[in-house]
Amino acid sequence: MTAQTAVQKLTDTFADGLKYIRELNETYEMSRVLRDMERVCALCPHKRRCIEDLAAGASPEQYCPNEPTIKRLQSMKAA
């Protein structure tokens, strides 16, 4: 699984709060955020565990280094 695929699965896992990411993907800023999330995912020491959790439909939020970014995006959506 590539980092891009893992980030896609991660955003799908949090789909209720993050559907707008796909809508904003065309904007420069969101594109930068998604690239940074891919970079963080690619360097993550929990990649194997994350892949297994995402495949099982579980949330990796307790150990995911992208979790603060996801929470921030969710709070921006709610505002």
N, C-alpha and C positions, 0 to 999 in steps of 0.2 A: 504494500500500500504506500503510495507516495504521500508526501506532506500535503499536497493539494487535495488529494482524495480524503485524507484524514480530516482536514479542515472542513471539507464538504460534509462528511459524515457528522462531524462535531456540530456544525451549524444545523444540520438536519435534526440532530438530537434535541437541540434547543429551538426547534422550528417555530414553536408558538410565539416566542418573543423575538425571533430573528428573521422572520420572512422578509422583512424590509431590507435586509442586507443584500439580497439578490436584486431588489429594485434599485438600490443605491450603488450597486456594483459598478455602474458606468461612471460614476463620479470619481474624480481623481483622488480625493481624500479617502473614500471607502476602499478604493482599489489599493491604496497604500496600506490601509489597516489590514485588509485581507492578505496582502503579501507578507506583512509583518507576522500575522498569525501563522501563515505557512512556514515562515522561517523559525518561529518559536516551536512549532510542532515538529519540524525536521530535526531540531536539536534537543528535543525532549527526551529525558532519560526514562520516561514511562511509556514510550511508544508501543511496545508490545502489549502491555496491560491495557492501554487505551484502545488499541485495535480490537482486542478481545472484548472489552466492555462495549464498545460501539457496535460490534457485530452482534452482541447479545441484547442490544437495546438499552444498555445501562448507561448512566451518566458518569463521565470521568471528572466531574466538577471538583471533587475533593482533592485531586492531585494534579489537575490540568494547569499548566503555566499560562494558558490562554484564558483561564476563568475570570481574572479581573477585567480583561478586555470585554469578554462576553457580558459580564455583569454591567459594565459601563455602557455598552451598546443597548442593553435592555433598559437601563435607566433613561437613556437618551430617547428611546422609543416611547417610554411612558410619559415623558415630560411634554 
